[in-house]
Amino acid sequence: MAENQDTSPPPAPRPCPICGKPAVHRFRPFCSSRCRDIDLGHWLKGSYVIPGEPVEESETGLPTREDET
C-alpha cells in the first residue's frame, strides 16, 4: 500500500496583520494578544466593514423610531 507523502514544504506563515511581525501559533494569525485585541477593537468600533448592498431599516426587522411611539 503506497502512502501519500507530500514532500513540499509547508506554506510560509503570514505576518501579523496589525504590526507585521511573525505570527505566533498561540495567537494565530496575530503575533500577540495585544494585536489580537486591537483587531477585535476595530471590529467592535465598526472600522472593518464587509462589503454588500445597503440595507434599509425596514428590511432589518428592527423597529423604527415611528414604530416605538
Predicted model as a PDB file, atoms N, CA, C, CB and O in Angstrom, pLDDT in the B-factor column:
MODEL        1                                                                  
ATOM      1  N   MET A   1       0.855  -1.176   0.000  1.00 51.00           N  
ATOM      2  CA  MET A   1       0.000   0.000   0.000  1.00 51.00           C  
ATOM      3  C   MET A   1       0.897   1.234   0.000  1.00 51.00           C  
ATOM      4  CB  MET A   1      -0.971   0.001   1.230  1.00 51.00           C  
ATOM      5  O   MET A   1       1.751   1.369   0.876  1.00 51.00           O  
ATOM      6  N   ALA A   2       0.724   2.115  -0.944  1.00 54.00           N  
ATOM      7  CA  ALA A   2       1.554   3.318  -1.058  1.00 54.00           C  
ATOM      8  C   ALA A   2       1.013   4.409  -0.152  1.00 54.00           C  
ATOM      9  CB  ALA A   2       1.610   3.812  -2.519  1.00 54.00           C  
ATOM     10  O   ALA A   2      -0.189   4.677  -0.127  1.00 54.00           O  
ATOM     11  N   GLU A   3       1.912   5.032   0.587  1.00 60.00           N  
ATOM     12  CA  GLU A   3       1.500   6.137   1.455  1.00 60.00           C  
ATOM     13  C   GLU A   3       1.547   7.433   0.670  1.00 60.00           C  
ATOM     14  CB  GLU A   3       2.401   6.229   2.715  1.00 60.00           C  
ATOM     15  O   GLU A   3       2.407   7.625  -0.189  1.00 60.00           O  
ATOM     16  N   ASN A   4       0.623   8.306   0.972  1.00 63.00           N  
ATOM     17  CA  ASN A   4       0.570   9.608   0.304  1.00 63.00           C  
ATOM     18  C   ASN A   4       1.490  10.563   1.058  1.00 63.00           C  
ATOM     19  CB  ASN A   4      -0.901  10.166   0.245  1.00 63.00           C  
ATOM     20  O   ASN A   4       1.099  11.130   2.078  1.00 63.00           O  
ATOM     21  N   GLN A   5       2.701  10.739   0.562  1.00 71.00           N  
ATOM     22  CA  GLN A   5       3.669  11.607   1.216  1.00 71.00           C  
ATOM     23  C   GLN A   5       3.825  12.891   0.419  1.00 71.00           C  
ATOM     24  CB  GLN A   5       5.027  10.896   1.375  1.00 71.00           C  
ATOM     25  O   GLN A   5       4.197  12.874  -0.755  1.00 71.00           O  
ATOM     26  N   ASP A   6       3.540  13.983   1.067  1.00 68.00           N  
ATOM     27  CA  ASP A   6       3.692  15.292   0.442  1.00 68.00           C  
ATOM     28  C   ASP A   6       5.071  15.821   0.823  1.00 68.00           C  
ATOM     29  CB  ASP A   6       2.549  16.285   0.886  1.00 68.00           C  
ATOM     30  O   ASP A   6       5.333  16.090   1.995  1.00 68.00           O  
ATOM     31  N   THR A   7       5.934  15.967  -0.147  1.00 79.00           N  
ATOM     32  CA  THR A   7       7.290  16.419   0.143  1.00 79.00           C  
ATOM     33  C   THR A   7       7.464  17.926   0.014  1.00 79.00           C  
ATOM     34  CB  THR A   7       8.255  15.731  -0.769  1.00 79.00           C  
ATOM     35  O   THR A   7       8.556  18.446   0.245  1.00 79.00           O  
ATOM     36  N   SER A   8       6.392  18.636  -0.354  1.00 77.00           N  
ATOM     37  CA  SER A   8       6.507  20.092  -0.479  1.00 77.00           C  
ATOM     38  C   SER A   8       6.557  20.719   0.918  1.00 77.00           C  
ATOM     39  CB  SER A   8       5.314  20.677  -1.304  1.00 77.00           C  
ATOM     40  O   SER A   8       5.906  20.235   1.843  1.00 77.00           O  
ATOM     41  N   PRO A   9       7.324  21.785   1.062  1.00 76.00           N  
ATOM     42  CA  PRO A   9       7.414  22.432   2.374  1.00 76.00           C  
ATOM     43  C   PRO A   9       6.088  23.105   2.734  1.00 76.00           C  
ATOM     44  CB  PRO A   9       8.560  23.469   2.389  1.00 76.00           C  
ATOM     45  O   PRO A   9       5.330  23.511   1.853  1.00 76.00           O  
ATOM     46  N   PRO A  10       5.818  23.219   4.036  1.00 71.00           N  
ATOM     47  CA  PRO A  10       4.580  23.896   4.437  1.00 71.00           C  
ATOM     48  C   PRO A  10       4.622  25.361   4.004  1.00 71.00           C  
ATOM     49  CB  PRO A  10       4.367  23.791   5.972  1.00 71.00           C  
ATOM     50  O   PRO A  10       5.701  25.937   3.865  1.00 71.00           O  
ATOM     51  N   PRO A  11       3.461  25.960   3.794  1.00 70.00           N  
ATOM     52  CA  PRO A  11       3.459  27.371   3.380  1.00 70.00           C  
ATOM     53  C   PRO A  11       4.071  28.253   4.460  1.00 70.00           C  
ATOM     54  CB  PRO A  11       2.027  27.842   3.065  1.00 70.00           C  
ATOM     55  O   PRO A  11       3.937  27.982   5.653  1.00 70.00           O  
ATOM     56  N   ALA A  12       4.728  29.287   4.034  1.00 70.00           N  
ATOM     57  CA  ALA A  12       5.348  30.221   4.977  1.00 70.00           C  
ATOM     58  C   ALA A  12       4.265  30.926   5.779  1.00 70.00           C  
ATOM     59  CB  ALA A  12       6.236  31.255   4.236  1.00 70.00           C  
ATOM     60  O   ALA A  12       3.246  31.329   5.219  1.00 70.00           O  
ATOM     61  N   PRO A  13       4.471  31.079   7.084  1.00 73.00           N  
ATOM     62  CA  PRO A  13       3.470  31.769   7.896  1.00 73.00           C  
ATOM     63  C   PRO A  13       3.338  33.231   7.470  1.00 73.00           C  
ATOM     64  CB  PRO A  13       3.836  31.681   9.386  1.00 73.00           C  
ATOM     65  O   PRO A  13       4.321  33.883   7.117  1.00 73.00           O  
ATOM     66  N   ARG A  14       2.143  33.712   7.511  1.00 87.00           N  
ATOM     67  CA  ARG A  14       1.896  35.113   7.159  1.00 87.00           C  
ATOM     68  C   ARG A  14       2.225  36.001   8.349  1.00 87.00           C  
ATOM     69  CB  ARG A  14       0.425  35.325   6.711  1.00 87.00           C  
ATOM     70  O   ARG A  14       2.111  35.570   9.497  1.00 87.00           O  
ATOM     71  N   PRO A  15       2.628  37.228   8.086  1.00 95.00           N  
ATOM     72  CA  PRO A  15       2.925  38.136   9.200  1.00 95.00           C  
ATOM     73  C   PRO A  15       1.632  38.608   9.880  1.00 95.00           C  
ATOM     74  CB  PRO A  15       3.740  39.355   8.699  1.00 95.00           C  
ATOM     75  O   PRO A  15       0.541  38.513   9.318  1.00 95.00           O  
ATOM     76  N   CYS A  16       1.788  39.105  11.073  1.00 96.00           N  
ATOM     77  CA  CYS A  16       0.665  39.646  11.838  1.00 96.00           C  
ATOM     78  C   CYS A  16       0.009  40.762  11.023  1.00 96.00           C  
ATOM     79  CB  CYS A  16       1.135  40.175  13.236  1.00 96.00           C  
ATOM     80  O   CYS A  16       0.710  41.656  10.550  1.00 96.00           O  
ATOM     81  N   PRO A  17      -1.315  40.738  10.846  1.00 95.00           N  
ATOM     82  CA  PRO A  17      -1.968  41.767  10.044  1.00 95.00           C  
ATOM     83  C   PRO A  17      -1.983  43.151  10.712  1.00 95.00           C  
ATOM     84  CB  PRO A  17      -3.379  41.342   9.745  1.00 95.00           C  
ATOM     85  O   PRO A  17      -2.267  44.149  10.050  1.00 95.00           O  
ATOM     86  N   ILE A  18      -1.685  43.219  11.990  1.00 96.00           N  
ATOM     87  CA  ILE A  18      -1.688  44.500  12.698  1.00 96.00           C  
ATOM     88  C   ILE A  18      -0.317  45.167  12.653  1.00 96.00           C  
ATOM     89  CB  ILE A  18      -2.123  44.303  14.149  1.00 96.00           C  
ATOM     90  O   ILE A  18      -0.208  46.339  12.292  1.00 96.00           O  
ATOM     91  N   CYS A  19       0.743  44.418  13.023  1.00 97.00           N  
ATOM     92  CA  CYS A  19       2.063  45.051  13.137  1.00 97.00           C  
ATOM     93  C   CYS A  19       3.096  44.514  12.149  1.00 97.00           C  
ATOM     94  CB  CYS A  19       2.582  44.873  14.529  1.00 97.00           C  
ATOM     95  O   CYS A  19       4.152  45.121  11.975  1.00 97.00           O  
ATOM     96  N   GLY A  20       2.810  43.390  11.504  1.00 96.00           N  
ATOM     97  CA  GLY A  20       3.739  42.846  10.526  1.00 96.00           C  
ATOM     98  C   GLY A  20       4.802  41.912  11.080  1.00 96.00           C  
ATOM     99  O   GLY A  20       5.604  41.375  10.315  1.00 96.00           O  
ATOM    100  N   LYS A  21       4.829  41.706  12.402  1.00 96.00           N  
ATOM    101  CA  LYS A  21       5.789  40.763  12.986  1.00 96.00           C  
ATOM    102  C   LYS A  21       5.365  39.336  12.638  1.00 96.00           C  
ATOM    103  CB  LYS A  21       5.888  40.949  14.536  1.00 96.00           C  
ATOM    104  O   LYS A  21       4.225  39.115  12.228  1.00 96.00           O  
ATOM    105  N   PRO A  22       6.264  38.372  12.797  1.00 95.00           N  
ATOM    106  CA  PRO A  22       5.881  36.978  12.524  1.00 95.00           C  
ATOM    107  C   PRO A  22       4.754  36.525  13.459  1.00 95.00           C  
ATOM    108  CB  PRO A  22       7.104  36.042  12.678  1.00 95.00           C  
ATOM    109  O   PRO A  22       4.764  36.837  14.649  1.00 95.00           O  
ATOM    110  N   ALA A  23       3.794  35.795  12.915  1.00 94.00           N  
ATOM    111  CA  ALA A  23       2.669  35.300  13.703  1.00 94.00           C  
ATOM    112  C   ALA A  23       3.139  34.223  14.672  1.00 94.00           C  
ATOM    113  CB  ALA A  23       1.561  34.750  12.786  1.00 94.00           C  
ATOM    114  O   ALA A  23       4.079  33.483  14.382  1.00 94.00           O  
ATOM    115  N   VAL A  24       2.482  34.142  15.819  1.00 92.00           N  
ATOM    116  CA  VAL A  24       2.766  33.136  16.834  1.00 92.00           C  
ATOM    117  C   VAL A  24       1.604  32.156  16.826  1.00 92.00           C  
ATOM    118  CB  VAL A  24       2.971  33.780  18.258  1.00 92.00           C  
ATOM    119  O   VAL A  24       0.443  32.565  16.805  1.00 92.00           O  
ATOM    120  N   HIS A  25       1.912  30.863  16.843  1.00 91.00           N  
ATOM    121  CA  HIS A  25       0.866  29.842  16.722  1.00 91.00           C  
ATOM    122  C   HIS A  25      -0.262  30.050  17.739  1.00 91.00           C  
ATOM    123  CB  HIS A  25       1.471  28.450  16.900  1.00 91.00           C  
ATOM    124  O   HIS A  25      -1.434  29.897  17.397  1.00 91.00           O  
ATOM    125  N   ARG A  26       0.078  30.392  18.969  1.00 93.00           N  
ATOM    126  CA  ARG A  26      -0.930  30.559  20.029  1.00 93.00           C  
ATOM    127  C   ARG A  26      -1.945  31.662  19.708  1.00 93.00           C  
ATOM    128  CB  ARG A  26      -0.240  30.872  21.354  1.00 93.00           C  
ATOM    129  O   ARG A  26      -3.115  31.552  20.077  1.00 93.00           O  
ATOM    130  N   PHE A  27      -1.508  32.712  19.031  1.00 94.00           N  
ATOM    131  CA  PHE A  27      -2.376  33.865  18.741  1.00 94.00           C  
ATOM    132  C   PHE A  27      -2.714  33.987  17.262  1.00 94.00           C  
ATOM    133  CB  PHE A  27      -1.713  35.144  19.210  1.00 94.00           C  
ATOM    134  O   PHE A  27      -3.233  35.020  16.839  1.00 94.00           O  
ATOM    135  N   ARG A  28      -2.435  32.960  16.466  1.00 92.00           N  
ATOM    136  CA  ARG A  28      -2.596  32.984  15.020  1.00 92.00           C  
ATOM    137  C   ARG A  28      -3.891  33.628  14.584  1.00 92.00           C  
ATOM    138  CB  ARG A  28      -2.523  31.598  14.477  1.00 92.00           C  
ATOM    139  O   ARG A  28      -4.923  33.274  15.154  1.00 92.00           O  
ATOM    140  N   PRO A  29      -3.938  34.510  13.662  1.00 94.00           N  
ATOM    141  CA  PRO A  29      -2.887  34.955  12.766  1.00 94.00           C  
ATOM    142  C   PRO A  29      -2.087  36.131  13.311  1.00 94.00           C  
ATOM    143  CB  PRO A  29      -3.479  35.324  11.449  1.00 94.00           C  
ATOM    144  O   PRO A  29      -1.335  36.761  12.567  1.00 94.00           O  
ATOM    145  N   PHE A  30      -2.235  36.432  14.583  1.00 96.00           N  
ATOM    146  CA  PHE A  30      -1.558  37.575  15.182  1.00 96.00           C  
ATOM    147  C   PHE A  30      -0.266  37.142  15.870  1.00 96.00           C  
ATOM    148  CB  PHE A  30      -2.480  38.279  16.182  1.00 96.00           C  
ATOM    149  O   PHE A  30       0.012  35.951  16.006  1.00 96.00           O  
ATOM    150  N   CYS A  31       0.520  38.137  16.303  1.00 96.00           N  
ATOM    151  CA  CYS A  31       1.784  37.839  16.975  1.00 96.00           C  
ATOM    152  C   CYS A  31       1.636  37.855  18.491  1.00 96.00           C  
ATOM    153  CB  CYS A  31       2.853  38.835  16.551  1.00 96.00           C  
ATOM    154  O   CYS A  31       2.482  37.307  19.198  1.00 96.00           O  
ATOM    155  N   SER A  32       0.576  38.474  19.000  1.00 97.00           N  
ATOM    156  CA  SER A  32       0.413  38.600  20.448  1.00 97.00           C  
ATOM    157  C   SER A  32      -1.051  38.846  20.780  1.00 97.00           C  
ATOM    158  CB  SER A  32       1.295  39.741  21.008  1.00 97.00           C  
ATOM    159  O   SER A  32      -1.869  39.111  19.899  1.00 97.00           O  
ATOM    160  N   SER A  33      -1.362  38.755  22.064  1.00 97.00           N  
ATOM    161  CA  SER A  33      -2.736  39.043  22.496  1.00 97.00           C  
ATOM    162  C   SER A  33      -3.051  40.527  22.301  1.00 97.00           C  
ATOM    163  CB  SER A  33      -2.940  38.639  23.981  1.00 97.00           C  
ATOM    164  O   SER A  33      -4.206  40.891  22.078  1.00 97.00           O  
ATOM    165  N   ARG A  34      -2.033  41.381  22.385  1.00 97.00           N  
ATOM    166  CA  ARG A  34      -2.248  42.816  22.169  1.00 97.00           C  
ATOM    167  C   ARG A  34      -2.768  43.077  20.760  1.00 97.00           C  
ATOM    168  CB  ARG A  34      -0.943  43.602  22.405  1.00 97.00           C  
ATOM    169  O   ARG A  34      -3.761  43.783  20.584  1.00 97.00           O  
ATOM    170  N   CYS A  35      -2.096  42.504  19.747  1.00 97.00           N  
ATOM    171  CA  CYS A  35      -2.542  42.704  18.366  1.00 97.00           C  
ATOM    172  C   CYS A  35      -3.910  42.073  18.132  1.00 97.00           C  
ATOM    173  CB  CYS A  35      -1.520  42.118  17.385  1.00 97.00           C  
ATOM    174  O   CYS A  35      -4.725  42.613  17.384  1.00 97.00           O  
ATOM    175  N   ARG A  36      -4.160  40.935  18.768  1.00 97.00           N  
ATOM    176  CA  ARG A  36      -5.474  40.285  18.650  1.00 97.00           C  
ATOM    177  C   ARG A  36      -6.567  41.200  19.216  1.00 97.00           C  
ATOM    178  CB  ARG A  36      -5.477  38.913  19.390  1.00 97.00           C  
ATOM    179  O   ARG A  36      -7.640  41.328  18.627  1.00 97.00           O  
ATOM    180  N   ASP A  37      -6.288  41.832  20.362  1.00 97.00           N  
ATOM    181  CA  ASP A  37      -7.261  42.735  20.978  1.00 97.00           C  
ATOM    182  C   ASP A  37      -7.461  44.008  20.152  1.00 97.00           C  
ATOM    183  CB  ASP A  37      -6.812  43.099  22.393  1.00 97.00           C  
ATOM    184  O   ASP A  37      -8.574  44.528  20.072  1.00 97.00           O  
ATOM    185  N   ILE A  38      -6.397  44.505  19.544  1.00 97.00           N  
ATOM    186  CA  ILE A  38      -6.515  45.681  18.673  1.00 97.00           C  
ATOM    187  C   ILE A  38      -7.442  45.360  17.512  1.00 97.00           C  
ATOM    188  CB  ILE A  38      -5.123  46.133  18.149  1.00 97.00           C  
ATOM    189  O   ILE A  38      -8.301  46.169  17.159  1.00 97.00           O  
ATOM    190  N   ASP A  39      -7.275  44.184  16.916  1.00 97.00           N  
ATOM    191  CA  ASP A  39      -8.128  43.769  15.798  1.00 97.00           C  
ATOM    192  C   ASP A  39      -9.583  43.640  16.244  1.00 97.00           C  
ATOM    193  CB  ASP A  39      -7.633  42.433  15.211  1.00 97.00           C  
ATOM    194  O   ASP A  39     -10.487  44.074  15.530  1.00 97.00           O  
ATOM    195  N   LEU A  40      -9.816  43.056  17.405  1.00 96.00           N  
ATOM    196  CA  LEU A  40     -11.179  42.941  17.930  1.00 96.00           C  
ATOM    197  C   LEU A  40     -11.790  44.320  18.125  1.00 96.00           C  
ATOM    198  CB  LEU A  40     -11.188  42.161  19.257  1.00 96.00           C  
ATOM    199  O   LEU A  40     -12.965  44.529  17.824  1.00 96.00           O  
ATOM    200  N   GLY A  41     -10.998  45.259  18.627  1.00 96.00           N  
ATOM    201  CA  GLY A  41     -11.483  46.626  18.799  1.00 96.00           C  
ATOM    202  C   GLY A  41     -11.902  47.260  17.480  1.00 96.00           C  
ATOM    203  O   GLY A  41     -12.893  47.989  17.427  1.00 96.00           O  
ATOM    204  N   HIS A  42     -11.147  46.984  16.409  1.00 95.00           N  
ATOM    205  CA  HIS A  42     -11.524  47.501  15.090  1.00 95.00           C  
ATOM    206  C   HIS A  42     -12.896  46.964  14.676  1.00 95.00           C  
ATOM    207  CB  HIS A  42     -10.459  47.121  14.034  1.00 95.00           C  
ATOM    208  O   HIS A  42     -13.732  47.710  14.165  1.00 95.00           O  
ATOM    209  N   TRP A  43     -13.121  45.674  14.897  1.00 92.00           N  
ATOM    210  CA  TRP A  43     -14.420  45.084  14.533  1.00 92.00           C  
ATOM    211  C   TRP A  43     -15.544  45.692  15.366  1.00 92.00           C  
ATOM    212  CB  TRP A  43     -14.392  43.552  14.722  1.00 92.00           C  
ATOM    213  O   TRP A  43     -16.602  46.030  14.836  1.00 92.00           O  
ATOM    214  N   LEU A  44     -15.312  45.831  16.683  1.00 94.00           N  
ATOM    215  CA  LEU A  44     -16.371  46.334  17.560  1.00 94.00           C  
ATOM    216  C   LEU A  44     -16.709  47.802  17.297  1.00 94.00           C  
ATOM    217  CB  LEU A  44     -15.964  46.160  19.008  1.00 94.00           C  
ATOM    218  O   LEU A  44     -17.858  48.210  17.465  1.00 94.00           O  
ATOM    219  N   LYS A  45     -15.720  48.597  16.887  1.00 94.00           N  
ATOM    220  CA  LYS A  45     -15.958  50.006  16.574  1.00 94.00           C  
ATOM    221  C   LYS A  45     -16.598  50.194  15.200  1.00 94.00           C  
ATOM    222  CB  LYS A  45     -14.654  50.778  16.638  1.00 94.00           C  
ATOM    223  O   LYS A  45     -17.094  51.278  14.891  1.00 94.00           O  
ATOM    224  N   GLY A  46     -16.591  49.152  14.380  1.00 89.00           N  
ATOM    225  CA  GLY A  46     -17.142  49.262  13.034  1.00 89.00           C  
ATOM    226  C   GLY A  46     -16.124  49.754  12.025  1.00 89.00           C  
ATOM    227  O   GLY A  46     -16.495  50.182  10.932  1.00 89.00           O  
ATOM    228  N   SER A  47     -14.834  49.701  12.375  1.00 91.00           N  
ATOM    229  CA  SER A  47     -13.795  50.131  11.441  1.00 91.00           C  
ATOM    230  C   SER A  47     -13.690  49.188  10.251  1.00 91.00           C  
ATOM    231  CB  SER A  47     -12.451  50.223  12.151  1.00 91.00           C  
ATOM    232  O   SER A  47     -13.349  49.605   9.144  1.00 91.00           O  
ATOM    233  N   TYR A  48     -13.985  47.912  10.489  1.00 87.00           N  
ATOM    234  CA  TYR A  48     -13.988  46.929   9.412  1.00 87.00           C  
ATOM    235  C   TYR A  48     -15.418  46.755   8.934  1.00 87.00           C  
ATOM    236  CB  TYR A  48     -13.383  45.568   9.878  1.00 87.00           C  
ATOM    237  O   TYR A  48     -16.339  46.634   9.742  1.00 87.00           O  
ATOM    238  N   VAL A  49     -15.599  46.743   7.646  1.00 83.00           N  
ATOM    239  CA  VAL A  49     -16.933  46.576   7.079  1.00 83.00           C  
ATOM    240  C   VAL A  49     -16.865  45.521   5.988  1.00 83.00           C  
ATOM    241  CB  VAL A  49     -17.486  47.923   6.519  1.00 83.00           C  
ATOM    242  O   VAL A  49     -15.984  45.561   5.129  1.00 83.00           O  
ATOM    243  N   ILE A  50     -17.783  44.591   6.023  1.00 82.00           N  
ATOM    244  CA  ILE A  50     -17.880  43.593   4.962  1.00 82.00           C  
ATOM    245  C   ILE A  50     -18.733  44.202   3.868  1.00 82.00           C  
ATOM    246  CB  ILE A  50     -18.486  42.230   5.480  1.00 82.00           C  
ATOM    247  O   ILE A  50     -19.873  44.589   4.124  1.00 82.00           O  
ATOM    248  N   PRO A  51     -18.204  44.297   2.647  1.00 84.00           N  
ATOM    249  CA  PRO A  51     -18.953  44.955   1.580  1.00 84.00           C  
ATOM    250  C   PRO A  51     -20.242  44.210   1.247  1.00 84.00           C  
ATOM    251  CB  PRO A  51     -18.091  45.076   0.334  1.00 84.00           C  
ATOM    252  O   PRO A  51     -20.318  42.984   1.326  1.00 84.00           O  
ATOM    253  N   GLY A  52     -21.229  44.978   0.879  1.00 87.00           N  
ATOM    254  CA  GLY A  52     -22.508  44.400   0.488  1.00 87.00           C  
ATOM    255  C   GLY A  52     -23.472  45.494   0.094  1.00 87.00           C  
ATOM    256  O   GLY A  52     -23.150  46.681   0.137  1.00 87.00           O  
ATOM    257  N   GLU A  53     -24.645  45.075  -0.284  1.00 86.00           N  
ATOM    258  CA  GLU A  53     -25.695  46.014  -0.671  1.00 86.00           C  
ATOM    259  C   GLU A  53     -26.180  46.773   0.566  1.00 86.00           C  
ATOM    260  CB  GLU A  53     -26.877  45.272  -1.360  1.00 86.00           C  
ATOM    261  O   GLU A  53     -26.281  46.171   1.635  1.00 86.00           O  
ATOM    262  N   PRO A  54     -26.480  48.058   0.462  1.00 80.00           N  
ATOM    263  CA  PRO A  54     -27.049  48.793   1.591  1.00 80.00           C  
ATOM    264  C   PRO A  54     -28.413  48.203   1.952  1.00 80.00           C  
ATOM    265  CB  PRO A  54     -27.179  50.306   1.257  1.00 80.00           C  
ATOM    266  O   PRO A  54     -29.183  47.817   1.073  1.00 80.00           O  
ATOM    267  N   VAL A  55     -28.698  48.138   3.229  1.00 74.00           N  
ATOM    268  CA  VAL A  55     -29.957  47.583   3.713  1.00 74.00           C  
ATOM    269  C   VAL A  55     -30.776  48.706   4.320  1.00 74.00           C  
ATOM    270  CB  VAL A  55     -29.716  46.446   4.748  1.00 74.00           C  
ATOM    271  O   VAL A  55     -30.276  49.481   5.135  1.00 74.00           O  
ATOM    272  N   GLU A  56     -32.046  48.792   3.918  1.00 75.00           N  
ATOM    273  CA  GLU A  56     -32.931  49.789   4.512  1.00 75.00           C  
ATOM    274  C   GLU A  56     -33.383  49.305   5.880  1.00 75.00           C  
ATOM    275  CB  GLU A  56     -34.152  50.067   3.599  1.00 75.00           C  
ATOM    276  O   GLU A  56     -33.444  48.101   6.130  1.00 75.00           O  
ATOM    277  N   GLU A  57     -33.700  50.243   6.764  1.00 65.00           N  
ATOM    278  CA  GLU A  57     -34.102  49.878   8.115  1.00 65.00           C  
ATOM    279  C   GLU A  57     -35.313  48.960   8.122  1.00 65.00           C  
ATOM    280  CB  GLU A  57     -34.396  51.118   8.921  1.00 65.00           C  
ATOM    281  O   GLU A  57     -35.414  48.083   8.980  1.00 65.00           O  
ATOM    282  N   SER A  58     -36.235  49.144   7.181  1.00 66.00           N  
ATOM    283  CA  SER A  58     -37.439  48.312   7.158  1.00 66.00           C  
ATOM    284  C   SER A  58     -37.111  46.858   6.846  1.00 66.00           C  
ATOM    285  CB  SER A  58     -38.432  48.848   6.134  1.00 66.00           C  
ATOM    286  O   SER A  58     -37.898  45.970   7.176  1.00 66.00           O  
ATOM    287  N   GLU A  59     -35.957  46.590   6.214  1.00 54.00           N  
ATOM    288  CA  GLU A  59     -35.562  45.227   5.870  1.00 54.00           C  
ATOM    289  C   GLU A  59     -34.856  44.511   7.012  1.00 54.00           C  
ATOM    290  CB  GLU A  59     -34.668  45.245   4.661  1.00 54.00           C  
ATOM    291  O   GLU A  59     -34.686  43.293   6.948  1.00 54.00           O  
ATOM    292  N   THR A  60     -34.443  45.220   8.050  1.00 58.00           N  
ATOM    293  CA  THR A  60     -33.684  44.603   9.127  1.00 58.00           C  
ATOM    294  C   THR A  60     -34.571  43.899  10.137  1.00 58.00           C  
ATOM    295  CB  THR A  60     -32.853  45.636   9.823  1.00 58.00           C  
ATOM    296  O   THR A  60     -34.099  43.038  10.879  1.00 58.00           O  
ATOM    297  N   GLY A  61     -35.835  44.247  10.177  1.00 63.00           N  
ATOM    298  CA  GLY A  61     -36.726  43.657  11.163  1.00 63.00           C  
ATOM    299  C   GLY A  61     -36.677  44.388  12.489  1.00 63.00           C  
ATOM    300  O   GLY A  61     -37.399  44.028  13.418  1.00 63.00           O  
ATOM    301  N   LEU A  62     -35.836  45.410  12.595  1.00 61.00           N  
ATOM    302  CA  LEU A  62     -35.743  46.202  13.811  1.00 61.00           C  
ATOM    303  C   LEU A  62     -36.791  47.305  13.779  1.00 61.00           C  
ATOM    304  CB  LEU A  62     -34.328  46.795  13.977  1.00 61.00           C  
ATOM    305  O   LEU A  62     -37.077  47.853  12.714  1.00 61.00           O  
ATOM    306  N   PRO A  63     -37.366  47.639  14.929  1.00 63.00           N  
ATOM    307  CA  PRO A  63     -38.368  48.705  14.935  1.00 63.00           C  
ATOM    308  C   PRO A  63     -37.752  50.055  14.590  1.00 63.00           C  
ATOM    309  CB  PRO A  63     -39.051  48.780  16.295  1.00 63.00           C  
ATOM    310  O   PRO A  63     -36.626  50.343  14.995  1.00 63.00           O  
ATOM    311  N   THR A  64     -38.470  50.874  13.855  1.00 60.00           N  
ATOM    312  CA  THR A  64     -38.020  52.224  13.563  1.00 60.00           C  
ATOM    313  C   THR A  64     -38.519  53.138  14.666  1.00 60.00           C  
ATOM    314  CB  THR A  64     -38.518  52.701  12.168  1.00 60.00           C  
ATOM    315  O   THR A  64     -39.323  52.720  15.499  1.00 60.00           O  
ATOM    316  N   ARG A  65     -38.060  54.365  14.685  1.00 63.00           N  
ATOM    317  CA  ARG A  65     -38.492  55.310  15.729  1.00 63.00           C  
ATOM    318  C   ARG A  65     -39.989  55.573  15.671  1.00 63.00           C  
ATOM    319  CB  ARG A  65     -37.735  56.630  15.595  1.00 63.00           C  
ATOM    320  O   ARG A  65     -40.622  55.784  16.705  1.00 63.00           O  
ATOM    321  N   GLU A  66     -40.564  55.562  14.464  1.00 62.00           N  
ATOM    322  CA  GLU A  66     -42.005  55.793  14.341  1.00 62.00           C  
ATOM    323  C   GLU A  66     -42.798  54.658  14.983  1.00 62.00           C  
ATOM    324  CB  GLU A  66     -42.401  55.941  12.866  1.00 62.00           C  
ATOM    325  O   GLU A  66     -43.870  54.888  15.542  1.00 62.00           O  
ATOM    326  N   ASP A  67     -42.267  53.420  14.903  1.00 52.00           N  
ATOM    327  CA  ASP A  67     -42.956  52.264  15.470  1.00 52.00           C  
ATOM    328  C   ASP A  67     -42.931  52.287  16.998  1.00 52.00           C  
ATOM    329  CB  ASP A  67     -42.324  50.972  14.959  1.00 52.00           C  
ATOM    330  O   ASP A  67     -43.790  51.673  17.631  1.00 52.00           O  
ATOM    331  N   GLU A  68     -41.975  52.973  17.596  1.00 54.00           N  
ATOM    332  CA  GLU A  68     -41.827  52.974  19.052  1.00 54.00           C  
ATOM    333  C   GLU A  68     -42.823  53.910  19.738  1.00 54.00           C  
ATOM    334  CB  GLU A  68     -40.411  53.371  19.427  1.00 54.00           C  
ATOM    335  O   GLU A  68     -43.053  53.766  20.939  1.00 54.00           O  
ATOM    336  N   THR A  69     -43.411  54.849  19.030  1.00 53.00           N  
ATOM    337  CA  THR A  69     -44.314  55.807  19.686  1.00 53.00           C  
ATOM    338  C   THR A  69     -45.706  55.311  19.773  1.00 53.00           C  
ATOM    339  CB  THR A  69     -44.312  57.107  18.974  1.00 53.00           C  
ATOM    340  O   THR A  69     -46.577  56.004  20.298  1.00 53.00           O  
TER     341      THR A  69                                                      
ENDMDL                                                                          
END                                                                             
